[in-house]
Amino acid sequence: MSKLNLTSAVDAPITSFVDATPSPVVRPIVTYTYETLGATYTYVYTQHKDPKPENAYWGILALLGVATVINGCFLAWAAYRRFHARDGQDASSASPRTNGRLSLRRLPHAILSASRIIGFRLRIPFVEMTLLEAFLSFIYLGGCITFAIAPTDREPPADHLQPNYWGGKAGLIAVGQMPLAVFLALKNNPITWLTGLGHEKLVLMHRIVARTLLIMTWVHFVGEYYRSPELLMDEGWKVAGMVGAVAQTVTTLLGIKQIRHRYYEIFYSSHVAFIIIFIITMHIHCIPMLCAYWVWPCYIIWGFDRILRGSRYLLFNVILKPKNPKALVEYIGSDGLRVTLKRRIPGGWKAGQHVFLAFPALGLESHPFTIGNIYEKEDGGNEAEMVFIIRAMGGQTRTLIERAMKTGTCELNAFFDGPYGHPEDIRPFETCVFIAGGTGVTYTVARMHQLFKDIHAGQARAKRVCFVWAVRTEAEYAWVAGDIAKVAALVPASVSLAVDIYLTGSLCDRALQALPELEKGGLDEDEKDDAVLAKTTCQERTSSRTSSGQCSGGEKTSSGSGSSTPTKSQAAYFASGMTTPTTACVDGAFATTHPGIMRKTGRPDVRRILEEEVTASTGAVAVDVSGPDGLVDAVRSSLTLSFTGPVATMKGTPTVFLSVEQFRM
């Protein structure tokens, strides 16, 4: 409630109006005057007992606690599996196979499969949200709105439903979310150490809090409008609040997926500028309301992250001064660039991590790029080479390619910050499937290379590896053709490897040459039998794995969309030795003498590929995917089907762990 005193211009009291109803006021917040038409109005704004915005934090803390427990369980399971792999013990025989009967022993696995499907793979159409993210957003926003209207003292609850009450409390709750929103957006986040979630995944929680903050800000505005429309913008600190609300709204709109991806430079620069404006104006707005103590942590958190990132820039680019500070930029055709630089990086990086790369000559902004190779020091030195494959889009990458195209190569000073990201540990899994589209192959090639090294060192359990890359043209395929061949040549003797390259933008061409085959020696008798078996199923398997229904030899085959039964026997999938045959049609003939990398035309049928790999596996399956949204969505959708569901899991089908590399900045 509020009290209004009316005095004349000569300060002679005329009358005084005081609400006769009992006031639920606890204490005054601000008292000020307003002059108009020769009269002076003195307003005393009051509110109920302050709500506690930090109560909303308990939900986030509980969620992080659950994530920490899950991460701890996963780390313990992974360590157990690696221990058995190091001792040479094979636990695959302990994994039940599909026999058509439900087993209650598999109930925990079925619950795990169901939770992964419901929480992380099913997505709401037309919006970039999983069911889990939508559910958490709804719960968190609902909790904050409840805090805004819930009684905070002994006054009747109906009094708290008045706009002049919930409006003020909504504002206090909104400003209370600011430190949490800033903290969840940090690149160097201690939460990663606890939960195993990198900053690129924590940004989803940042958006949940930021959306709630935005809505509560405008709820506050509506409440203040109903309190006194004529006083909504009569003072500077109120105008500052409106400027901050508009700045936050604009940066939220620019953060819509389609806009953010198409105009990344604009989004990045404007996001930084608008957030700084938002924090400063909110600070000005909160000082008269006696709640600026919620804004100070934003400066501290953000400043600490800036200092830490700046220190890393100095460490890797100045203090650990490289022999050559410049990066070699090569034009590799079809709007592609290969960027190579060498740096001293204590501790190295994990396969699949990314760095923020900046070229001072082209501008101040930095872009995230996945490191396309594993950490290996050069002979006789302490520097390691980092390789990036970049497709030029717009902005800085377009400028970069224009420079490189003049002579084919150029050298530019380059700074990097990183590495960042927390790639999932795939060493405990029996089957590893890598699926990539376009430049996403840099992620999967590095991951497969590291996996092979871990297997040779006795630190990984994989017995089957399937590598799929969908690329539009031959020119783009040439970007990393040599790298894929070198990594595939490192396949351990105990691993069955299939490498399929799909040319999605080219017609079937009988003149395509098979890639250089991997010389592994002759075939033993069992492997020859497997090769003959694979030869007889060439047309069938190529059709099942290619959605276009075309074989590399140009022979058209039919492709169905219904459920499929794996066409490969388990023996063919997991044949031991380094000469496991792969299937492909090359000019109508099947290559059986040596294993190789097989090229096919058309789009990969990821549903059939995944179904075959999952149902044939003797243990847990890991799927890594990186590439365009369409490919990632196809993989997610495929892993929600019945062959990965809880019923299939209770019948013996292994669980599937999906890891997606997609930047959502």
C-alpha positions in Angstrom: 0.0 0.0 0.0 1.1 3.6 -0.3 0.4 6.9 1.3 -0.2 10.1 -0.7 0.2 13.6 0.8 -1.0 16.6 -1.3 0.3 20.1 -0.6 -0.1 23.4 -2.6 2.7 25.3 -4.3 3.1 27.5 -1.3 3.4 24.6 1.0 0.0 25.2 2.7 -1.5 21.8 3.5 -4.8 21.3 1.8 -5.7 17.8 2.7 -4.2 14.4 3.3 -5.4 11.1 2.0 -4.5 8.0 3.9 -5.8 4.5 3.2 -8.0 3.5 6.1 -7.4 -0.2 5.6 -4.8 -1.9 7.7 -1.5 -1.6 5.9 0.6 -4.7 5.4 3.6 -2.4 5.1 6.8 -3.6 6.8 9.1 -0.7 6.0 9.4 2.1 3.5 11.7 1.7 0.5 11.8 5.2 -1.1 10.2 8.5 -0.5 10.2 11.2 -3.2 8.1 14.1 -4.5 6.5 14.7 -7.8 5.4 18.2 -8.9 2.7 19.0 -11.5 0.0 21.6 -12.1 1.2 23.7 -9.1 0.9 20.7 -6.7 3.5 18.6 -5.1 2.9 14.8 -4.6 4.9 13.0 -2.0 5.0 9.2 -2.5 6.1 6.7 0.0 6.7 3.3 -1.6 6.6 0.3 0.7 6.6 -3.4 0.4 6.2 -6.6 2.3 9.1 -8.4 3.9 11.7 -8.9 1.3 11.6 -12.3 -0.6 14.9 -14.2 -0.7 16.0 -14.6 -4.3 18.7 -17.0 -3.3 16.0 -19.5 -2.6 15.7 -20.0 -6.3 19.3 -21.1 -6.3 18.5 -24.3 -4.5 16.9 -25.7 -7.6 20.1 -25.1 -9.6 22.3 -26.4 -6.8 20.2 -29.6 -6.5 20.4 -30.1 -10.3 24.2 -29.7 -10.2 24.4 -32.0 -7.3 22.5 -34.7 -9.2 24.8 -34.1 -12.2 27.9 -34.5 -9.9 26.7 -37.8 -8.5 26.0 -39.1 -12.0 29.4 -38.0 -13.2 31.0 -39.7 -10.2 29.2 -43.0 -11.0 30.2 -42.8 -14.7 33.9 -42.1 -13.7 33.8 -45.1 -11.4 32.3 -47.4 -14.0 34.8 -46.2 -16.6 37.7 -46.8 -14.3 36.4 -50.3 -13.6 36.1 -51.1 -17.2 39.5 -49.7 -18.1 41.1 -51.7 -15.3 39.7 -54.9 -16.8 40.9 -53.8 -20.2 44.4 -53.2 -18.9 44.5 -56.7 -17.3 43.3 -58.3 -20.5 40.0 -59.5 -19.1 37.1 -59.7 -21.4 33.8 -58.9 -19.8 31.8 -59.0 -23.0 30.7 -62.6 -22.3 29.0 -61.3 -19.2 26.8 -59.1 -21.3 23.5 -60.8 -22.0 22.6 -61.0 -25.7 19.1 -60.6 -27.1 17.1 -63.7 -26.7 13.6 -62.4 -26.9 12.9 -62.7 -23.2 12.7 -59.9 -20.7 15.3 -60.0 -17.9 14.7 -58.2 -14.6 18.5 -58.1 -14.2 18.5 -55.6 -17.0 16.0 -53.3 -15.4 18.6 -50.7 -14.3 19.9 -50.6 -17.9 16.4 -50.2 -19.2 15.8 -47.2 -16.8 19.1 -45.7 -18.0 18.0 -46.1 -21.7 14.6 -44.6 -21.0 16.1 -41.6 -19.2 18.5 -40.9 -22.0 15.8 -41.0 -24.6 13.3 -38.9 -22.7 15.7 -36.4 -21.2 18.2 -35.8 -23.9 17.2 -37.1 -27.3 13.5 -36.2 -27.7 13.2 -32.6 -28.8 10.4 -30.1 -29.0 9.6 -29.3 -32.7 10.6 -25.9 -34.0 12.5 -24.9 -30.9 16.1 -25.8 -29.9 15.1 -27.5 -26.7 15.2 -31.0 -25.3 12.4 -32.2 -23.1 14.7 -32.0 -20.2 15.6 -28.4 -20.9 12.0 -27.4 -21.5 11.0 -29.1 -18.2 13.7 -27.4 -16.2 12.9 -24.0 -17.8 9.2 -24.5 -16.8 10.0 -25.6 -13.3 12.6 -22.8 -12.7 10.4 -20.0 -14.0 7.4 -21.4 -12.1 9.4 -21.4 -8.9 10.5 -17.8 -9.4 6.9 -16.6 -10.1 5.7 -18.5 -7.1 8.3 -16.7 -4.9 7.1 -13.4 -6.4 3.4 -13.9 -5.3 3.9 -16.1 -2.2 3.3 -14.4 1.2 6.4 -13.3 2.9 4.8 -12.2 6.1 1.5 -12.7 8.1 -0.7 -10.5 6.0 -3.5 -12.0 4.0 -2.3 -13.8 0.8 -4.7 -11.7 -1.3 -2.7 -8.6 -0.5 0.4 -10.2 -2.1 -1.5 -10.6 -5.4 -1.8 -6.9 -5.9 0.4 -5.7 -8.8 2.2 -3.1 -6.7 3.5 -6.0 -4.4 4.4 -8.8 -6.8 5.9 -6.2 -9.2 8.5 -5.1 -6.7 9.2 -8.7 -5.6 9.6 -9.9 -9.2 12.2 -7.2 -9.7 14.2 -8.3 -6.7 14.0 -11.9 -7.7 15.1 -10.9 -11.3 18.2 -9.1 -10.1 19.0 -12.0 -7.8 19.4 -14.2 -10.9 22.1 -12.0 -12.4 25.1 -13.5 -10.6 24.0 -17.0 -11.4 23.4 -16.2 -15.1 26.9 -14.7 -15.4 28.5 -17.7 -13.5 26.9 -20.3 -15.8 28.2 -18.5 -18.9 31.9 -18.7 -17.8 34.4 -20.4 -20.1 36.5 -21.4 -17.2 33.9 -22.9 -14.9 34.6 -25.0 -11.8 31.3 -26.7 -12.3 32.9 -28.6 -15.2 35.3 -30.3 -12.7 32.4 -31.5 -10.7 29.8 -32.5 -13.3 31.9 -33.2 -16.4 29.8 -30.7 -18.3 31.9 -28.3 -20.5 31.0 -24.7 -21.0 29.3 -25.5 -24.3 26.8 -27.6 -22.3 26.5 -25.4 -19.3 25.4 -22.6 -21.7 22.0 -24.4 -21.8 21.6 -23.9 -18.0 22.7 -20.3 -18.5 19.9 -19.8 -21.0 17.3 -21.3 -18.6 18.3 -18.7 -16.0 18.6 -15.9 -18.5 15.1 -16.5 -19.9 13.7 -16.5 -16.4 15.6 -13.3 -15.6 14.1 -11.7 -18.8 10.5 -12.7 -18.0 10.8 -11.6 -14.3 12.2 -8.2 -15.5 9.1 -7.5 -17.6 6.8 -8.9 -14.8 8.4 -6.3 -12.6 7.8 -3.6 -15.2 4.1 -4.5 -15.5 3.7 -4.4 -11.7 5.3 -1.0 -11.6 3.2 0.3 -14.4 0.0 -0.6 -12.5 1.4 0.9 -9.3 1.8 4.4 -10.9 1.9 4.9 -14.7 2.7 8.6 -14.4 5.8 7.8 -12.3 7.1 5.0 -14.4 9.9 7.0 -16.0 10.1 10.2 -14.0 13.7 9.7 -12.6 17.0 8.7 -14.1 17.4 5.4 -12.2 14.0 4.3 -13.6 15.1 5.1 -17.1 18.3 3.2 -16.5 16.2 0.1 -15.5 14.2 0.4 -18.8 17.4 0.7 -20.8 18.7 -2.4 -19.2 15.5 -4.3 -19.8 15.6 -3.4 -23.5 19.3 -4.3 -23.8 18.6 -7.7 -22.4 15.6 -8.3 -24.6 17.5 -7.4 -27.7 20.4 -9.7 -26.9 18.0 -12.5 -26.2 16.3 -12.0 -29.5 19.7 -12.0 -31.3 20.5 -15.2 -29.5 17.7 -17.1 -31.4 19.4 -20.1 -33.1 18.8 -19.1 -36.7 20.0 -15.5 -36.1 22.9 -16.5 -33.9 24.3 -19.0 -36.5 23.8 -16.9 -39.5 25.3 -13.7 -38.1 27.7 -15.0 -35.4 30.0 -11.9 -35.4 27.1 -9.6 -35.0 25.6 -11.7 -32.2 28.9 -12.1 -30.4 29.8 -8.4 -30.5 26.3 -7.2 -29.6 26.0 -9.8 -26.9 29.1 -8.5 -25.1 28.0 -4.9 -25.5 24.4 -5.3 -24.5 25.3 -7.4 -21.5 27.7 -4.8 -20.2 25.0 -2.2 -20.7 22.5 -4.4 -18.9 24.7 -5.0 -15.9 25.7 -1.3 -15.5 22.1 0.1 -15.9 20.8 -2.5 -13.5 23.3 -1.4 -11.0 22.2 2.2 -11.4 18.6 1.0 -11.1 19.1 -1.0 -8.0 21.0 1.5 -5.9 17.9 3.5 -4.8 16.1 0.2 -4.2 18.8 -1.0 -1.8 19.5 -4.2 -3.7 22.7 -3.3 -5.6 24.5 -6.0 -3.5 23.2 -8.5 -6.1 25.0 -6.8 -9.0 28.4 -6.5 -7.5 29.1 -10.3 -7.8 28.5 -10.0 -11.6 31.5 -7.6 -11.9 33.6 -9.9 -9.7 32.7 -13.2 -11.5 33.0 -11.7 -15.0 36.2 -9.9 -14.1 37.8 -13.0 -12.7 37.0 -14.9 -15.9 38.4 -12.1 -18.0 41.6 -12.1 -16.0 41.9 -15.9 -16.2 41.3 -15.9 -20.0 43.7 -13.0 -20.4 46.3 -14.9 -18.3 45.9 -17.9 -20.6 46.4 -15.7 -23.6 49.6 -14.3 -22.2 50.8 -17.8 -21.1 50.3 -19.6 -24.4 51.1 -16.8 -26.8 53.7 -14.6 -25.0 55.3 -16.2 -21.9 55.6 -19.7 -23.6 56.7 -17.9 -26.7 56.4 -20.1 -29.7 59.2 -20.4 -32.2 56.8 -19.1 -34.9 53.9 -17.0 -33.6 52.2 -17.1 -37.0 49.7 -19.6 -38.2 49.9 -21.2 -41.7 46.6 -20.7 -43.5 46.1 -22.9 -46.6 43.3 -22.7 -49.1 42.2 -26.4 -49.7 39.4 -25.8 -52.1 35.6 -25.6 -51.9 35.6 -22.8 -49.4 37.9 -24.8 -47.1 40.9 -23.7 -45.0 43.5 -25.7 -43.2 45.0 -23.6 -40.3 48.2 -25.0 -38.7 50.1 -23.6 -35.7 52.5 -24.8 -33.1 52.4 -24.0 -29.5 53.7 -25.1 -26.1 50.7 -26.3 -24.1 51.4 -27.8 -20.7 49.2 -30.8 -20.2 48.2 -30.9 -23.9 44.6 -31.3 -24.9 42.0 -34.1 -25.2 40.9 -35.3 -28.5 37.7 -33.4 -29.4 38.4 -30.3 -27.5 38.3 -26.8 -29.1 40.1 -23.5 -28.8 39.1 -19.9 -29.4 41.3 -18.7 -32.3 41.8 -15.0 -33.0 43.7 -13.3 -35.8 44.6 -9.7 -34.6 45.1 -8.5 -38.2 41.4 -9.4 -39.0 39.7 -8.2 -35.8 39.4 -8.7 -32.1 36.8 -11.4 -32.0 37.7 -15.0 -31.6 35.9 -18.1 -33.0 35.7 -21.6 -31.5 37.3 -24.3 -33.7 37.7 -28.0 -32.9 41.3 -29.2 -32.9 41.5 -31.8 -35.7 44.4 -33.9 -34.4 45.6 -35.4 -31.1 48.3 -34.0 -28.8 51.7 -35.2 -29.9 54.9 -33.3 -29.2 57.3 -32.8 -32.1 60.5 -34.8 -32.1 63.2 -33.2 -30.0 61.0 -30.2 -29.0 58.3 -29.2 -26.6 55.8 -27.7 -29.1 52.8 -29.5 -30.5 51.0 -28.9 -33.8 47.4 -28.0 -33.9 45.4 -28.4 -37.1 42.0 -26.9 -37.8 39.8 -27.5 -40.8 37.5 -24.4 -41.4 34.7 -23.9 -43.8 34.5 -20.2 -44.7 31.1 -18.8 -44.0 30.9 -15.0 -43.5 32.6 -12.3 -41.5 36.1 -13.1 -40.3 36.4 -16.6 -41.9 35.4 -15.1 -45.3 38.1 -12.5 -45.0 40.6 -15.2 -44.0 39.9 -17.3 -47.1 40.1 -14.2 -49.4 43.6 -13.6 -48.1 44.6 -17.2 -48.6 43.2 -17.6 -52.1 45.5 -15.0 -53.5 48.5 -17.2 -53.4 47.1 -20.4 -52.0 48.7 -19.9 -48.5 49.3 -17.0 -46.1 50.7 -16.6 -42.7 49.1 -14.5 -40.0 49.8 -13.9 -36.3 47.4 -16.0 -34.3 46.4 -16.1 -30.7 44.5 -18.9 -29.1 42.7 -19.5 -25.8 42.0 -23.0 -24.6 41.6 -25.8 -24.8 38.0 -25.9 -23.8 35.3 -28.6 -23.8 34.9 -31.9 -21.9 34.7 -34.7 -24.4 33.1 -37.8 -23.1 35.2 -40.8 -22.1 34.5 -43.6 -24.7 37.3 -45.9 -23.6 34.9 -48.2 -21.6 32.6 -49.0 -24.5 32.7 -52.2 -26.7 31.5 -50.5 -29.8 32.3 -46.9 -30.9 30.4 -45.3 -33.8 31.6 -42.0 -35.2 29.3 -40.0 -37.5 30.3 -36.7 -39.0 29.0 -34.3 -41.6 31.2 -31.6 -43.3 33.9 -30.1 -41.1 32.5 -32.1 -38.1 35.0 -34.8 -39.3 37.8 -33.0 -37.4 36.1 -34.0 -34.2 35.5 -37.6 -35.1 38.9 -38.2 -36.7 40.7 -37.0 -33.6 38.5 -39.0 -31.3 39.1 -42.2 -33.4 42.8 -41.6 -33.4 43.0 -41.2 -29.7 40.8 -44.3 -29.2 43.2 -46.4 -31.2 46.2 -45.1 -29.1 44.3 -46.0 -25.9 43.5 -49.5 -27.2 47.2 -50.1 -28.0 48.1 -48.9 -24.5 45.5 -51.3 -23.0 43.3 -48.4 -21.8 40.2 -49.0 -23.9 37.9 -51.9 -24.6 36.6 -51.2 -28.1 36.2 -54.2 -30.4 34.3 -52.6 -33.1 34.7 -49.1 -34.6 32.4 -47.7 -37.3 33.4 -44.4 -38.9 30.9 -42.5 -41.2 31.5 -39.2 -42.9 28.9 -37.5 -45.1 30.5 -34.9 -47.3 29.2 -33.0 -50.3 31.9 -33.1 -52.9 35.2 -34.8 -53.9 37.0 -31.5 -53.2 35.7 -31.5 -49.6 36.5 -35.1 -49.2 40.1 -34.4 -50.1 40.4 -32.1 -47.1 41.1 -34.9 -44.7 41.4 -38.0 -46.9 45.0 -38.5 -46.1 44.4 -38.0 -42.3 41.6 -40.6 -42.3 43.8 -43.1 -44.1 46.7 -42.6 -41.7 44.4 -43.0 -38.7 42.7 -46.1 -40.1 46.1 -47.7 -40.7 46.7 -47.5 -36.9 43.7 -49.8 -36.2 44.7 -52.4 -33.6 44.6 -56.1 -34.6 41.8 -56.8 -32.1 39.4 -54.2 -33.6 37.0 -54.6 -36.5 36.9 -51.3 -38.4 34.5 -50.0 -41.0 35.1 -46.6 -42.7 32.4 -45.3 -45.0 32.6 -42.0 -46.9 29.3 -40.8 -48.4 29.5 -38.2 -51.2 26.1 -36.6 -50.9 26.5 -34.0 -53.6 27.8 -36.1 -56.4 26.2 -38.4 -58.9 27.2 -42.1 -59.1 30.4 -42.2 -61.0 31.9 -45.5 -62.2 35.3 -43.8 -62.6 35.7 -43.3 -58.9 38.8 -45.0 -57.7 39.0 -46.9 -54.5 41.1 -45.2 -51.8 44.5 -46.7 -51.1 43.9 -49.9 -49.2 45.5 -50.6 -45.9 48.2 -53.2 -46.3 47.8 -55.6 -43.4 49.1 -58.8 -44.9 47.2 -61.8 -46.1 43.9 -63.2 -44.9 43.7 -66.3 -42.8 41.2 -69.0 -43.5 38.5 -67.7 -41.2 38.9 -64.2 -42.6 38.6 -65.5 -46.1 35.3 -67.1 -45.2 34.2 -63.8 -43.7 35.2 -62.0 -46.9 33.2 -64.4 -49.0 30.2 -63.9 -46.8 30.6 -60.1 -47.0 30.9 -60.3 -50.8 27.6 -62.1 -51.2 25.9 -59.4 -49.2 27.5 -56.4 -50.8 24.4 -55.1 -52.7 22.1 -55.7 -49.7 24.3 -53.9 -47.1 25.2 -51.0 -49.3 21.5 -50.5 -50.0 20.7 -50.7 -46.3 23.3 -48.1 -45.4 22.7 -45.6 -48.2 19.4 -43.7 -48.2 19.7 -42.9 -51.9 19.7 -46.6 -52.8 22.8 -46.2 -55.0 25.9 -48.3 -54.9 29.3 -46.9 -55.8 29.3 -49.0 -58.9 26.3 -47.1 -60.2 23.8 -50.0 -59.7 20.5 -48.8 -58.3 19.0 -50.8 -55.4 15.9 -50.3 -53.4 15.8 -48.7 -50.0 13.1 -49.2 -47.5 12.1 -47.1 -44.5 10.7 -49.8 -42.3 12.4 -51.7 -39.6 15.4 -53.7 -40.6 17.2 -56.8 -39.4 21.0 -56.6 -39.3 22.4 -58.2 -42.5 25.8 -58.9 -40.9 26.6 -61.8 -38.7 28.2 -61.1 -35.4 31.3 -63.0 -36.6 31.6 -60.7 -39.6 31.2 -57.6 -37.3 33.8 -58.6 -34.8 36.2 -60.7 -36.8 39.6 -60.6 -35.1 42.7 -59.4 -36.8 43.7 -56.4 -38.9 42.2 -57.8 -42.1 38.5 -57.5 -41.3 36.8 -57.0 -44.7 34.7 -54.0 -45.3 31.8 -53.8 -47.7 31.4 -51.6 -50.7 30.8 -51.9 -54.4 33.5 -50.4 -56.6 32.7 -50.6 -60.3 30.4 -53.6 -59.6 33.2 -55.6 -57.9 33.7 -56.2 -54.2 37.1 -55.5 -52.7 38.0 -58.4 -50.5 41.7 -58.7 -50.7 42.5 -55.9 -48.4 40.4 -53.7 -46.1 40.0 -50.1 -47.1 38.1 -46.9 -46.9 34.9 -47.2 -48.9 33.3 -44.4 -50.8 29.6 -44.4 -51.6 27.2 -42.0 -53.1 24.0 -40.6 -51.5 23.2 -39.8 -47.9 23.9 -42.3 -45.2 20.9 -44.0 -43.6 22.0 -43.4 -40.1 19.0 -45.2 -38.7 20.0 -48.5 -40.3 23.7 -48.0 -39.6 23.0 -47.4 -35.9 20.5 -50.3 -35.7 23.0 -52.7 -37.2 25.8 -51.6 -34.9 23.8 -51.5 -31.7 22.0 -54.9 -32.2 25.3 -56.6 -33.2 27.4 -55.2 -30.3 28.4 -57.4 -27.4 28.6 -54.5 -24.9 27.8 -50.8 -24.3 27.8 -48.6 -27.4 29.1 -45.1 -27.7 28.0 -42.8 -30.5 29.8 -39.6 -31.3 28.3 -37.2 -33.8 29.3 -33.8 -35.1 28.0 -31.9 -38.0 25.0 -30.0 -39.4 21.8 -29.8 -37.4 20.0 -32.2 -39.9 22.5 -34.9 -39.3 22.6 -34.5 -35.6 18.8 -34.5 -35.4 18.7 -37.7 -37.5 21.1 -39.5 -35.1 19.1 -38.3 -32.1 15.8 -39.4 -33.7 17.2 -42.8 -34.6 18.4 -43.4 -31.1 14.8 -42.9 -29.8 13.5 -45.9 -31.8 12.6 -49.2 -30.3 16.0 -50.9 -30.9 17.5 -48.6 -28.2 14.4 -48.5 -26.0 13.9 -49.9 -22.5 12.1 -53.0 -23.8 15.0 -53.9 -26.1 17.5 -53.2 -23.4 15.7 -55.6 -21.0 15.9 -58.2 -23.8 19.7 -57.9 -23.9 20.4 -55.0 -26.3 23.2 -52.9 -25.0 22.7 -49.3 -23.8 23.7 -46.5 -26.1 25.6 -43.4 -25.0 25.3 -40.4 -27.3 27.8 -37.5 -27.4 27.1 -34.5 -29.6 29.6 -31.8 -30.5 27.7 -28.8 -31.5 28.6 -25.2 -30.6 25.6 -23.3 -29.2 27.3 -20.0 -28.4 
